[in-house]
Each structure stands twice: as C-alpha cells, then as structure tokens.
Amino acid sequence: MAVKKERTIEETLKDLEELIKKLESGESSLEESFEYYETGMKLVKSCNDKIDKVEKKIIVLEENGEEHEL
C-alpha cells in the first residue's frame, strides 16, 4: 500500500488559485461553482492548519532556547 504524501502549502495554494480562476471565468454552472467553493474552503482550512503547525514548531524552538529567524 502506498503512503499518501501530504501536500505542501505551496501545492495547496496552487490548487486554490486554479479553483479561483474557474470561478472567476463565469463558465461554471451553479452546481459546479458550489463544488468549487466547497473544495476551496477545504483547501483554505488545510493551509491554515499547516501554517498553525509551523507556528507551533517555531514556538517549541523558542521554548527550547534555540535561535531562529522569522
């Protein structure tokens, strides 16, 4: 069984940009637009979760006294 690779923030943002282009084109049906919107909201949540995870890692580094650069 193949291990599913977690998508990077950049990959997720690219997918989100493509969905936005589809919505802005005006060529989608109402049903398709709702599907794009729902998928887009899931992608936004995924990005937020990944960013939160990175922020928590930075906080852990601070608590350990290690130097870091923001």
PQR file of N, CA, C, O and H, with PARSE charges and radii, in Angstrom:
ATOM      1  N   MET A   1       0.838  -1.174   0.000 -0.4000 1.5000
ATOM      2  CA  MET A   1       0.000   0.000   0.000 -0.0000 2.0000
ATOM      3  C   MET A   1       0.888   1.243   0.000  0.5500 1.7000
ATOM      4  O   MET A   1       1.811   1.341   0.808 -0.5500 1.4000
ATOM      5  N   ALA A   2       0.624   2.172  -0.876 -0.4000 1.5000
ATOM      6  CA  ALA A   2       1.426   3.395  -0.991 -0.0000 2.0000
ATOM      7  C   ALA A   2       1.082   4.365   0.135  0.5500 1.7000
ATOM      8  O   ALA A   2      -0.071   4.488   0.549 -0.5500 1.4000
ATOM      9  H   ALA A   2      -0.126   2.092  -1.533  0.4000 1.0000
ATOM     10  N   VAL A   3       2.101   5.039   0.607 -0.4000 1.5000
ATOM     11  CA  VAL A   3       1.911   6.043   1.646 -0.0000 2.0000
ATOM     12  C   VAL A   3       1.500   7.348   0.970  0.5500 1.7000
ATOM     13  O   VAL A   3       2.148   7.801   0.027 -0.5500 1.4000
ATOM     14  H   VAL A   3       3.038   4.939   0.271  0.4000 1.0000
ATOM     15  N   LYS A   4       0.417   7.945   1.463 -0.4000 1.5000
ATOM     16  CA  LYS A   4      -0.066   9.192   0.875 -0.0000 2.0000
ATOM     17  C   LYS A   4       0.794  10.357   1.369  0.5500 1.7000
ATOM     18  O   LYS A   4       0.895  10.611   2.569 -0.5500 1.4000
ATOM     19  H   LYS A   4      -0.109   7.577   2.230  0.4000 1.0000
ATOM     20  N   LYS A   5       1.408  11.056   0.416 -0.4000 1.5000
ATOM     21  CA  LYS A   5       2.275  12.189   0.743 -0.0000 2.0000
ATOM     22  C   LYS A   5       1.421  13.424   1.041  0.5500 1.7000
ATOM     23  O   LYS A   5       0.508  13.755   0.286 -0.5500 1.4000
ATOM     24  H   LYS A   5       1.326  10.850  -0.559  0.4000 1.0000
ATOM     25  N   GLU A   6       1.726  14.088   2.134 -0.4000 1.5000
ATOM     26  CA  GLU A   6       0.994  15.303   2.480 -0.0000 2.0000
ATOM     27  C   GLU A   6       1.408  16.430   1.538  0.5500 1.7000
ATOM     28  O   GLU A   6       2.595  16.642   1.293 -0.5500 1.4000
ATOM     29  H   GLU A   6       2.468  13.818   2.748  0.4000 1.0000
ATOM     30  N   ARG A   7       0.425  17.142   1.019 -0.4000 1.5000
ATOM     31  CA  ARG A   7       0.689  18.238   0.090 -0.0000 2.0000
ATOM     32  C   ARG A   7       1.297  19.420   0.835  0.5500 1.7000
ATOM     33  O   ARG A   7       0.968  19.684   1.992 -0.5500 1.4000
ATOM     34  H   ARG A   7      -0.540  16.970   1.218  0.4000 1.0000
ATOM     35  N   THR A   8       2.183  20.119   0.151 -0.4000 1.5000
ATOM     36  CA  THR A   8       2.803  21.291   0.748 -0.0000 2.0000
ATOM     37  C   THR A   8       1.837  22.471   0.706  0.5500 1.7000
ATOM     38  O   THR A   8       0.822  22.431   0.010 -0.5500 1.4000
ATOM     39  H   THR A   8       2.450  19.905  -0.789  0.4000 1.0000
ATOM     40  N   ILE A   9       2.158  23.509   1.451 -0.4000 1.5000
ATOM     41  CA  ILE A   9       1.354  24.726   1.438 -0.0000 2.0000
ATOM     42  C   ILE A   9       1.331  25.310   0.031  0.5500 1.7000
ATOM     43  O   ILE A   9       0.289  25.764  -0.440 -0.5500 1.4000
ATOM     44  H   ILE A   9       2.981  23.542   2.017  0.4000 1.0000
ATOM     45  N   GLU A  10       2.470  25.299  -0.630 -0.4000 1.5000
ATOM     46  CA  GLU A  10       2.566  25.852  -1.982 -0.0000 2.0000
ATOM     47  C   GLU A  10       1.675  25.098  -2.958  0.5500 1.7000
ATOM     48  O   GLU A  10       0.995  25.710  -3.781 -0.5500 1.4000
ATOM     49  H   GLU A  10       3.316  24.930  -0.247  0.4000 1.0000
ATOM     50  N   GLU A  11       1.675  23.766  -2.870 -0.4000 1.5000
ATOM     51  CA  GLU A  11       0.826  22.956  -3.749 -0.0000 2.0000
ATOM     52  C   GLU A  11      -0.655  23.239  -3.488  0.5500 1.7000
ATOM     53  O   GLU A  11      -1.451  23.345  -4.421 -0.5500 1.4000
ATOM     54  H   GLU A  11       2.227  23.268  -2.201  0.4000 1.0000
ATOM     55  N   THR A  12      -1.001  23.356  -2.233 -0.4000 1.5000
ATOM     56  CA  THR A  12      -2.388  23.635  -1.864 -0.0000 2.0000
ATOM     57  C   THR A  12      -2.815  25.007  -2.360  0.5500 1.7000
ATOM     58  O   THR A  12      -3.931  25.170  -2.852 -0.5500 1.4000
ATOM     59  H   THR A  12      -0.354  23.270  -1.476  0.4000 1.0000
ATOM     60  N   LEU A  13      -1.934  25.996  -2.234 -0.4000 1.5000
ATOM     61  CA  LEU A  13      -2.258  27.337  -2.722 -0.0000 2.0000
ATOM     62  C   LEU A  13      -2.413  27.359  -4.241  0.5500 1.7000
ATOM     63  O   LEU A  13      -3.252  28.088  -4.770 -0.5500 1.4000
ATOM     64  H   LEU A  13      -1.027  25.863  -1.834  0.4000 1.0000
ATOM     65  N   LYS A  14      -1.613  26.569  -4.935 -0.4000 1.5000
ATOM     66  CA  LYS A  14      -1.729  26.487  -6.393 -0.0000 2.0000
ATOM     67  C   LYS A  14      -3.097  25.920  -6.782  0.5500 1.7000
ATOM     68  O   LYS A  14      -3.751  26.427  -7.694 -0.5500 1.4000
ATOM     69  H   LYS A  14      -0.932  25.977  -4.504  0.4000 1.0000
ATOM     70  N   ASP A  15      -3.519  24.870  -6.086 -0.4000 1.5000
ATOM     71  CA  ASP A  15      -4.847  24.292  -6.341 -0.0000 2.0000
ATOM     72  C   ASP A  15      -5.943  25.327  -6.081  0.5500 1.7000
ATOM     73  O   ASP A  15      -6.913  25.421  -6.832 -0.5500 1.4000
ATOM     74  H   ASP A  15      -2.988  24.458  -5.346  0.4000 1.0000
ATOM     75  N   LEU A  16      -5.775  26.090  -5.021 -0.4000 1.5000
ATOM     76  CA  LEU A  16      -6.750  27.123  -4.678 -0.0000 2.0000
ATOM     77  C   LEU A  16      -6.806  28.202  -5.763  0.5500 1.7000
ATOM     78  O   LEU A  16      -7.886  28.663  -6.133 -0.5500 1.4000
ATOM     79  H   LEU A  16      -4.987  26.013  -4.410  0.4000 1.0000
ATOM     80  N   GLU A  17      -5.656  28.593  -6.260 -0.4000 1.5000
ATOM     81  CA  GLU A  17      -5.612  29.592  -7.338 -0.0000 2.0000
ATOM     82  C   GLU A  17      -6.332  29.090  -8.588  0.5500 1.7000
ATOM     83  O   GLU A  17      -7.029  29.855  -9.254 -0.5500 1.4000
ATOM     84  H   GLU A  17      -4.779  28.219  -5.960  0.4000 1.0000
ATOM     85  N   GLU A  18      -6.165  27.805  -8.907 -0.4000 1.5000
ATOM     86  CA  GLU A  18      -6.835  27.237 -10.079 -0.0000 2.0000
ATOM     87  C   GLU A  18      -8.350  27.223  -9.899  0.5500 1.7000
ATOM     88  O   GLU A  18      -9.094  27.479 -10.846 -0.5500 1.4000
ATOM     89  H   GLU A  18      -5.599  27.183  -8.366  0.4000 1.0000
ATOM     90  N   LEU A  19      -8.801  26.926  -8.690 -0.4000 1.5000
ATOM     91  CA  LEU A  19     -10.235  26.962  -8.415 -0.0000 2.0000
ATOM     92  C   LEU A  19     -10.785  28.379  -8.558  0.5500 1.7000
ATOM     93  O   LEU A  19     -11.872  28.576  -9.099 -0.5500 1.4000
ATOM     94  H   LEU A  19      -8.196  26.718  -7.921  0.4000 1.0000
ATOM     95  N   ILE A  20     -10.044  29.346  -8.080 -0.4000 1.5000
ATOM     96  CA  ILE A  20     -10.472  30.742  -8.175 -0.0000 2.0000
ATOM     97  C   ILE A  20     -10.599  31.149  -9.640  0.5500 1.7000
ATOM     98  O   ILE A  20     -11.552  31.833 -10.013 -0.5500 1.4000
ATOM     99  H   ILE A  20      -9.160  29.186  -7.640  0.4000 1.0000
ATOM    100  N   LYS A  21      -9.651  30.736 -10.466 -0.4000 1.5000
ATOM    101  CA  LYS A  21      -9.719  31.045 -11.899 -0.0000 2.0000
ATOM    102  C   LYS A  21     -10.976  30.457 -12.518  0.5500 1.7000
ATOM    103  O   LYS A  21     -11.640  31.110 -13.323 -0.5500 1.4000
ATOM    104  H   LYS A  21      -8.877  30.180 -10.163  0.4000 1.0000
ATOM    105  N   LYS A  22     -11.307  29.220 -12.145 -0.4000 1.5000
ATOM    106  CA  LYS A  22     -12.511  28.588 -12.673 -0.0000 2.0000
ATOM    107  C   LYS A  22     -13.758  29.361 -12.255  0.5500 1.7000
ATOM    108  O   LYS A  22     -14.672  29.562 -13.055 -0.5500 1.4000
ATOM    109  H   LYS A  22     -10.767  28.690 -11.491  0.4000 1.0000
ATOM    110  N   LEU A  23     -13.787  29.793 -10.992 -0.4000 1.5000
ATOM    111  CA  LEU A  23     -14.944  30.551 -10.508 -0.0000 2.0000
ATOM    112  C   LEU A  23     -15.046  31.907 -11.197  0.5500 1.7000
ATOM    113  O   LEU A  23     -16.138  32.350 -11.552 -0.5500 1.4000
ATOM    114  H   LEU A  23     -13.045  29.630 -10.342  0.4000 1.0000
ATOM    115  N   GLU A  24     -13.911  32.558 -11.381 -0.4000 1.5000
ATOM    116  CA  GLU A  24     -13.908  33.887 -11.990 -0.0000 2.0000
ATOM    117  C   GLU A  24     -14.221  33.850 -13.485  0.5500 1.7000
ATOM    118  O   GLU A  24     -14.645  34.856 -14.053 -0.5500 1.4000
ATOM    119  H   GLU A  24     -13.024  32.198 -11.093  0.4000 1.0000
ATOM    120  N   SER A  25     -14.016  32.700 -14.125 -0.4000 1.5000
ATOM    121  CA  SER A  25     -14.266  32.615 -15.564 -0.0000 2.0000
ATOM    122  C   SER A  25     -15.749  32.782 -15.891  0.5500 1.7000
ATOM    123  O   SER A  25     -16.096  33.220 -16.988 -0.5500 1.4000
ATOM    124  H   SER A  25     -13.672  31.882 -13.664  0.4000 1.0000
ATOM    125  N   GLY A  26     -16.611  32.441 -14.962 -0.4000 1.5000
ATOM    126  CA  GLY A  26     -18.045  32.556 -15.189 -0.0000 2.0000
ATOM    127  C   GLY A  26     -18.605  31.471 -16.082  0.5500 1.7000
ATOM    128  O   GLY A  26     -19.768  31.537 -16.479 -0.5500 1.4000
ATOM    129  H   GLY A  26     -16.329  32.084 -14.071  0.4000 1.0000
ATOM    130  N   GLU A  27     -17.798  30.472 -16.407 -0.4000 1.5000
ATOM    131  CA  GLU A  27     -18.230  29.413 -17.310 -0.0000 2.0000
ATOM    132  C   GLU A  27     -18.774  28.192 -16.575  0.5500 1.7000
ATOM    133  O   GLU A  27     -19.186  27.221 -17.210 -0.5500 1.4000
ATOM    134  H   GLU A  27     -16.852  30.418 -16.084  0.4000 1.0000
ATOM    135  N   SER A  28     -18.779  28.230 -15.256 -0.4000 1.5000
ATOM    136  CA  SER A  28     -19.225  27.089 -14.466 -0.0000 2.0000
ATOM    137  C   SER A  28     -20.719  27.204 -14.173  0.5500 1.7000
ATOM    138  O   SER A  28     -21.265  28.299 -14.040 -0.5500 1.4000
ATOM    139  H   SER A  28     -18.445  29.018 -14.740  0.4000 1.0000
ATOM    140  N   SER A  29     -21.361  26.043 -14.078 -0.4000 1.5000
ATOM    141  CA  SER A  29     -22.760  26.032 -13.658 -0.0000 2.0000
ATOM    142  C   SER A  29     -22.830  26.375 -12.172  0.5500 1.7000
ATOM    143  O   SER A  29     -21.811  26.401 -11.482 -0.5500 1.4000
ATOM    144  H   SER A  29     -20.918  25.153 -14.186  0.4000 1.0000
ATOM    145  N   LEU A  30     -24.016  26.632 -11.699 -0.4000 1.5000
ATOM    146  CA  LEU A  30     -24.191  26.957 -10.286 -0.0000 2.0000
ATOM    147  C   LEU A  30     -23.731  25.796  -9.413  0.5500 1.7000
ATOM    148  O   LEU A  30     -23.075  26.001  -8.392 -0.5500 1.4000
ATOM    149  H   LEU A  30     -24.844  26.612 -12.260  0.4000 1.0000
ATOM    150  N   GLU A  31     -24.075  24.584  -9.816 -0.4000 1.5000
ATOM    151  CA  GLU A  31     -23.678  23.399  -9.045 -0.0000 2.0000
ATOM    152  C   GLU A  31     -22.156  23.255  -9.001  0.5500 1.7000
ATOM    153  O   GLU A  31     -21.580  22.970  -7.951 -0.5500 1.4000
ATOM    154  H   GLU A  31     -24.608  24.418 -10.646  0.4000 1.0000
ATOM    155  N   GLU A  32     -21.514  23.456 -10.156 -0.4000 1.5000
ATOM    156  CA  GLU A  32     -20.053  23.379 -10.205 -0.0000 2.0000
ATOM    157  C   GLU A  32     -19.431  24.467  -9.334  0.5500 1.7000
ATOM    158  O   GLU A  32     -18.443  24.226  -8.640 -0.5500 1.4000
ATOM    159  H   GLU A  32     -21.982  23.687 -11.009  0.4000 1.0000
ATOM    160  N   SER A  33     -20.006  25.652  -9.373 -0.4000 1.5000
ATOM    161  CA  SER A  33     -19.486  26.761  -8.564 -0.0000 2.0000
ATOM    162  C   SER A  33     -19.557  26.437  -7.080  0.5500 1.7000
ATOM    163  O   SER A  33     -18.625  26.731  -6.332 -0.5500 1.4000
ATOM    164  H   SER A  33     -20.808  25.848  -9.936  0.4000 1.0000
ATOM    165  N   PHE A  34     -20.665  25.827  -6.652 -0.4000 1.5000
ATOM    166  CA  PHE A  34     -20.782  25.426  -5.245 -0.0000 2.0000
ATOM    167  C   PHE A  34     -19.741  24.373  -4.892  0.5500 1.7000
ATOM    168  O   PHE A  34     -19.162  24.411  -3.806 -0.5500 1.4000
ATOM    169  H   PHE A  34     -21.422  25.588  -7.260  0.4000 1.0000
ATOM    170  N   GLU A  35     -19.500  23.433  -5.804 -0.4000 1.5000
ATOM    171  CA  GLU A  35     -18.481  22.407  -5.560 -0.0000 2.0000
ATOM    172  C   GLU A  35     -17.092  23.040  -5.464  0.5500 1.7000
ATOM    173  O   GLU A  35     -16.303  22.690  -4.586 -0.5500 1.4000
ATOM    174  H   GLU A  35     -19.970  23.403  -6.686  0.4000 1.0000
ATOM    175  N   TYR A  36     -16.802  23.970  -6.369 -0.4000 1.5000
ATOM    176  CA  TYR A  36     -15.509  24.666  -6.330 -0.0000 2.0000
ATOM    177  C   TYR A  36     -15.355  25.433  -5.022  0.5500 1.7000
ATOM    178  O   TYR A  36     -14.290  25.422  -4.404 -0.5500 1.4000
ATOM    179  H   TYR A  36     -17.443  24.254  -7.083  0.4000 1.0000
ATOM    180  N   TYR A  37     -16.432  26.100  -4.609 -0.4000 1.5000
ATOM    181  CA  TYR A  37     -16.398  26.874  -3.364 -0.0000 2.0000
ATOM    182  C   TYR A  37     -16.115  25.952  -2.179  0.5500 1.7000
ATOM    183  O   TYR A  37     -15.259  26.243  -1.343 -0.5500 1.4000
ATOM    184  H   TYR A  37     -17.297  26.109  -5.111  0.4000 1.0000
ATOM    185  N   GLU A  38     -16.846  24.831  -2.119 -0.4000 1.5000
ATOM    186  CA  GLU A  38     -16.663  23.891  -1.014 -0.0000 2.0000
ATOM    187  C   GLU A  38     -15.232  23.341  -0.996  0.5500 1.7000
ATOM    188  O   GLU A  38     -14.603  23.264   0.059 -0.5500 1.4000
ATOM    189  H   GLU A  38     -17.541  24.594  -2.798  0.4000 1.0000
ATOM    190  N   THR A  39     -14.735  22.967  -2.161 -0.4000 1.5000
ATOM    191  CA  THR A  39     -13.361  22.465  -2.258 -0.0000 2.0000
ATOM    192  C   THR A  39     -12.375  23.547  -1.849  0.5500 1.7000
ATOM    193  O   THR A  39     -11.406  23.271  -1.141 -0.5500 1.4000
ATOM    194  H   THR A  39     -15.247  23.030  -3.018  0.4000 1.0000
ATOM    195  N   GLY A  40     -12.615  24.778  -2.289 -0.4000 1.5000
ATOM    196  CA  GLY A  40     -11.752  25.900  -1.938 -0.0000 2.0000
ATOM    197  C   GLY A  40     -11.704  26.138  -0.437  0.5500 1.7000
ATOM    198  O   GLY A  40     -10.638  26.401   0.121 -0.5500 1.4000
ATOM    199  H   GLY A  40     -13.402  25.002  -2.864  0.4000 1.0000
ATOM    200  N   MET A  41     -12.852  26.046   0.212 -0.4000 1.5000
ATOM    201  CA  MET A  41     -12.885  26.247   1.664 -0.0000 2.0000
ATOM    202  C   MET A  41     -12.094  25.156   2.382  0.5500 1.7000
ATOM    203  O   MET A  41     -11.439  25.422   3.390 -0.5500 1.4000
ATOM    204  H   MET A  41     -13.717  25.832  -0.241  0.4000 1.0000
ATOM    205  N   LYS A  42     -12.153  23.934   1.868 -0.4000 1.5000
ATOM    206  CA  LYS A  42     -11.360  22.847   2.455 -0.0000 2.0000
ATOM    207  C   LYS A  42      -9.864  23.113   2.269  0.5500 1.7000
ATOM    208  O   LYS A  42      -9.061  22.849   3.165 -0.5500 1.4000
ATOM    209  H   LYS A  42     -12.684  23.717   1.049  0.4000 1.0000
ATOM    210  N   LEU A  43      -9.502  23.638   1.097 -0.4000 1.5000
ATOM    211  CA  LEU A  43      -8.093  23.963   0.843 -0.0000 2.0000
ATOM    212  C   LEU A  43      -7.611  25.088   1.757  0.5500 1.7000
ATOM    213  O   LEU A  43      -6.489  25.040   2.260 -0.5500 1.4000
ATOM    214  H   LEU A  43     -10.154  23.852   0.369  0.4000 1.0000
ATOM    215  N   VAL A  44      -8.451  26.094   1.974 -0.4000 1.5000
ATOM    216  CA  VAL A  44      -8.093  27.192   2.879 -0.0000 2.0000
ATOM    217  C   VAL A  44      -7.881  26.655   4.292  0.5500 1.7000
ATOM    218  O   VAL A  44      -6.921  27.031   4.966 -0.5500 1.4000
ATOM    219  H   VAL A  44      -9.363  26.133   1.565  0.4000 1.0000
ATOM    220  N   LYS A  45      -8.778  25.775   4.739 -0.4000 1.5000
ATOM    221  CA  LYS A  45      -8.631  25.191   6.076 -0.0000 2.0000
ATOM    222  C   LYS A  45      -7.342  24.383   6.162  0.5500 1.7000
ATOM    223  O   LYS A  45      -6.633  24.437   7.167 -0.5500 1.4000
ATOM    224  H   LYS A  45      -9.557  25.470   4.192  0.4000 1.0000
ATOM    225  N   SER A  46      -7.045  23.637   5.110 -0.4000 1.5000
ATOM    226  CA  SER A  46      -5.811  22.850   5.083 -0.0000 2.0000
ATOM    227  C   SER A  46      -4.583  23.754   5.204  0.5500 1.7000
ATOM    228  O   SER A  46      -3.657  23.450   5.956 -0.5500 1.4000
ATOM    229  H   SER A  46      -7.621  23.593   4.294  0.4000 1.0000
ATOM    230  N   CYS A  47      -4.576  24.869   4.462 -0.4000 1.5000
ATOM    231  CA  CYS A  47      -3.455  25.816   4.537 -0.0000 2.0000
ATOM    232  C   CYS A  47      -3.328  26.387   5.941  0.5500 1.7000
ATOM    233  O   CYS A  47      -2.228  26.465   6.488 -0.5500 1.4000
ATOM    234  H   CYS A  47      -5.328  25.116   3.851  0.4000 1.0000
ATOM    235  N   ASN A  48      -4.452  26.785   6.523 -0.4000 1.5000
ATOM    236  CA  ASN A  48      -4.432  27.339   7.878 -0.0000 2.0000
ATOM    237  C   ASN A  48      -3.885  26.326   8.877  0.5500 1.7000
ATOM    238  O   ASN A  48      -3.093  26.677   9.752 -0.5500 1.4000
ATOM    239  H   ASN A  48      -5.346  26.722   6.079  0.4000 1.0000
ATOM    240  N   ASP A  49      -4.306  25.070   8.749 -0.4000 1.5000
ATOM    241  CA  ASP A  49      -3.820  24.023   9.653 -0.0000 2.0000
ATOM    242  C   ASP A  49      -2.312  23.838   9.517  0.5500 1.7000
ATOM    243  O   ASP A  49      -1.605  23.684  10.513 -0.5500 1.4000
ATOM    244  H   ASP A  49      -4.949  24.784   8.039  0.4000 1.0000
ATOM    245  N   LYS A  50      -1.826  23.856   8.278 -0.4000 1.5000
ATOM    246  CA  LYS A  50      -0.390  23.679   8.050 -0.0000 2.0000
ATOM    247  C   LYS A  50       0.406  24.868   8.598  0.5500 1.7000
ATOM    248  O   LYS A  50       1.480  24.687   9.172 -0.5500 1.4000
ATOM    249  H   LYS A  50      -2.400  23.981   7.469  0.4000 1.0000
ATOM    250  N   ILE A  51      -0.116  26.062   8.422 -0.4000 1.5000
ATOM    251  CA  ILE A  51       0.558  27.249   8.947 -0.0000 2.0000
ATOM    252  C   ILE A  51       0.581  27.208  10.468  0.5500 1.7000
ATOM    253  O   ILE A  51       1.595  27.539  11.082 -0.5500 1.4000
ATOM    254  H   ILE A  51      -0.989  26.209   7.956  0.4000 1.0000
ATOM    255  N   ASP A  52      -0.536  26.801  11.084 -0.4000 1.5000
ATOM    256  CA  ASP A  52      -0.579  26.664  12.544 -0.0000 2.0000
ATOM    257  C   ASP A  52       0.464  25.666  13.033  0.5500 1.7000
ATOM    258  O   ASP A  52       1.115  25.883  14.055 -0.5500 1.4000
ATOM    259  H   ASP A  52      -1.360  26.532  10.586  0.4000 1.0000
ATOM    260  N   LYS A  53       0.617  24.567  12.291 -0.4000 1.5000
ATOM    261  CA  LYS A  53       1.597  23.538  12.670 -0.0000 2.0000
ATOM    262  C   LYS A  53       3.017  24.125  12.648  0.5500 1.7000
ATOM    263  O   LYS A  53       3.816  23.859  13.545 -0.5500 1.4000
ATOM    264  H   LYS A  53       0.088  24.391  11.461  0.4000 1.0000
ATOM    265  N   VAL A  54       3.318  24.914  11.629 -0.4000 1.5000
ATOM    266  CA  VAL A  54       4.642  25.547  11.521 -0.0000 2.0000
ATOM    267  C   VAL A  54       4.839  26.539  12.669  0.5500 1.7000
ATOM    268  O   VAL A  54       5.914  26.595  13.266 -0.5500 1.4000
ATOM    269  H   VAL A  54       2.669  25.130  10.900  0.4000 1.0000
ATOM    270  N   GLU A  55       3.805  27.318  12.975 -0.4000 1.5000
ATOM    271  CA  GLU A  55       3.919  28.282  14.078 -0.0000 2.0000
ATOM    272  C   GLU A  55       4.184  27.573  15.397  0.5500 1.7000
ATOM    273  O   GLU A  55       4.966  28.061  16.214 -0.5500 1.4000
ATOM    274  H   GLU A  55       2.931  27.273  12.490  0.4000 1.0000
ATOM    275  N   LYS A  56       3.545  26.428  15.616 -0.4000 1.5000
ATOM    276  CA  LYS A  56       3.766  25.672  16.853 -0.0000 2.0000
ATOM    277  C   LYS A  56       5.196  25.152  16.922  0.5500 1.7000
ATOM    278  O   LYS A  56       5.790  25.110  17.999 -0.5500 1.4000
ATOM    279  H   LYS A  56       2.910  26.032  14.953  0.4000 1.0000
ATOM    280  N   LYS A  57       5.751  24.757  15.780 -0.4000 1.5000
ATOM    281  CA  LYS A  57       7.144  24.310  15.762 -0.0000 2.0000
ATOM    282  C   LYS A  57       8.074  25.457  16.133  0.5500 1.7000
ATOM    283  O   LYS A  57       9.055  25.256  16.850 -0.5500 1.4000
ATOM    284  H   LYS A  57       5.269  24.792  14.905  0.4000 1.0000
ATOM    285  N   ILE A  58       7.772  26.656  15.651 -0.4000 1.5000
ATOM    286  CA  ILE A  58       8.592  27.821  15.977 -0.0000 2.0000
ATOM    287  C   ILE A  58       8.512  28.109  17.463  0.5500 1.7000
ATOM    288  O   ILE A  58       9.525  28.428  18.085 -0.5500 1.4000
ATOM    289  H   ILE A  58       6.976  26.819  15.069  0.4000 1.0000
ATOM    290  N   ILE A  59       7.323  28.003  18.043 -0.4000 1.5000
ATOM    291  CA  ILE A  59       7.151  28.241  19.470 -0.0000 2.0000
ATOM    292  C   ILE A  59       7.950  27.218  20.267  0.5500 1.7000
ATOM    293  O   ILE A  59       8.576  27.565  21.268 -0.5500 1.4000
ATOM    294  H   ILE A  59       6.500  27.744  17.537  0.4000 1.0000
ATOM    295  N   VAL A  60       7.933  25.965  19.834 -0.4000 1.5000
ATOM    296  CA  VAL A  60       8.702  24.919  20.516 -0.0000 2.0000
ATOM    297  C   VAL A  60      10.185  25.255  20.460  0.5500 1.7000
ATOM    298  O   VAL A  60      10.888  25.090  21.456 -0.5500 1.4000
ATOM    299  H   VAL A  60       7.425  25.683  19.020  0.4000 1.0000
ATOM    300  N   LEU A  61      10.670  25.720  19.327 -0.4000 1.5000
ATOM    301  CA  LEU A  61      12.068  26.096  19.212 -0.0000 2.0000
ATOM    302  C   LEU A  61      12.396  27.230  20.178  0.5500 1.7000
ATOM    303  O   LEU A  61      13.459  27.226  20.799 -0.5500 1.4000
ATOM    304  H   LEU A  61      10.099  25.855  18.517  0.4000 1.0000
ATOM    305  N   GLU A  62      11.498  28.193  20.308 -0.4000 1.5000
ATOM    306  CA  GLU A  62      11.727  29.295  21.236 -0.0000 2.0000
ATOM    307  C   GLU A  62      11.820  28.791  22.668  0.5500 1.7000
ATOM    308  O   GLU A  62      12.693  29.220  23.423 -0.5500 1.4000
ATOM    309  H   GLU A  62      10.635  28.195  19.803  0.4000 1.0000
ATOM    310  N   GLU A  63      10.935  27.892  23.044 -0.4000 1.5000
ATOM    311  CA  GLU A  63      10.923  27.374  24.405 -0.0000 2.0000
ATOM    312  C   GLU A  63      12.176  26.562  24.709  0.5500 1.7000
ATOM    313  O   GLU A  63      12.602  26.491  25.861 -0.5500 1.4000
ATOM    314  H   GLU A  63      10.226  27.543  22.431  0.4000 1.0000
ATOM    315  N   ASN A  64      12.758  25.960  23.704 -0.4000 1.5000
ATOM    316  CA  ASN A  64      13.984  25.184  23.888 -0.0000 2.0000
ATOM    317  C   ASN A  64      15.221  26.059  23.908  0.5500 1.7000
ATOM    318  O   ASN A  64      16.325  25.566  24.140 -0.5500 1.4000
ATOM    319  H   ASN A  64      12.411  26.017  22.768  0.4000 1.0000
ATOM    320  N   GLY A  65      15.049  27.356  23.666 -0.4000 1.5000
ATOM    321  CA  GLY A  65      16.163  28.259  23.711 -0.0000 2.0000
ATOM    322  C   GLY A  65      17.003  28.284  22.444  0.5500 1.7000
ATOM    323  O   GLY A  65      18.066  28.906  22.414 -0.5500 1.4000
ATOM    324  H   GLY A  65      14.152  27.756  23.478  0.4000 1.0000
ATOM    325  N   GLU A  66      16.547  27.631  21.428 -0.4000 1.5000
ATOM    326  CA  GLU A  66      17.290  27.639  20.186 -0.0000 2.0000
ATOM    327  C   GLU A  66      17.023  28.922  19.427  0.5500 1.7000
ATOM    328  O   GLU A  66      15.956  29.524  19.545 -0.5500 1.4000
ATOM    329  H   GLU A  66      15.684  27.126  21.453  0.4000 1.0000
ATOM    330  N   GLU A  67      18.010  29.330  18.646 -0.4000 1.5000
ATOM    331  CA  GLU A  67      17.851  30.520  17.852 -0.0000 2.0000
ATOM    332  C   GLU A  67      17.064  30.200  16.591  0.5500 1.7000
ATOM    333  O   GLU A  67      17.159  29.106  16.035 -0.5500 1.4000
ATOM    334  H   GLU A  67      18.877  28.841  18.550  0.4000 1.0000
ATOM    335  N   HIS A  68      16.288  31.178  16.157 -0.4000 1.5000
ATOM    336  CA  HIS A  68      15.540  31.010  14.921 -0.0000 2.0000
ATOM    337  C   HIS A  68      15.347  32.384  14.285  0.5500 1.7000
ATOM    338  O   HIS A  68      15.516  33.418  14.931 -0.5500 1.4000
ATOM    339  H   HIS A  68      16.210  32.066  16.609  0.4000 1.0000
ATOM    340  N   GLU A  69      15.001  32.367  13.049 -0.4000 1.5000
ATOM    341  CA  GLU A  69      14.805  33.603  12.315 -0.0000 2.0000
ATOM    342  C   GLU A  69      13.420  33.574  11.692  0.5500 1.7000
ATOM    343  O   GLU A  69      13.063  32.618  11.004 -0.5500 1.4000
ATOM    344  H   GLU A  69      14.864  31.527  12.524  0.4000 1.0000
ATOM    345  N   LEU A  70      12.641  34.621  11.931 -0.4000 1.5000
ATOM    346  CA  LEU A  70      11.291  34.689  11.358 -0.0000 2.0000
ATOM    347  C   LEU A  70      11.294  35.474  10.078  0.5500 1.7000
ATOM    348  O   LEU A  70      10.247  35.637   9.452 -0.5500 1.4000
ATOM    349  H   LEU A  70      12.931  35.398  12.490  0.4000 1.0000
TER
END
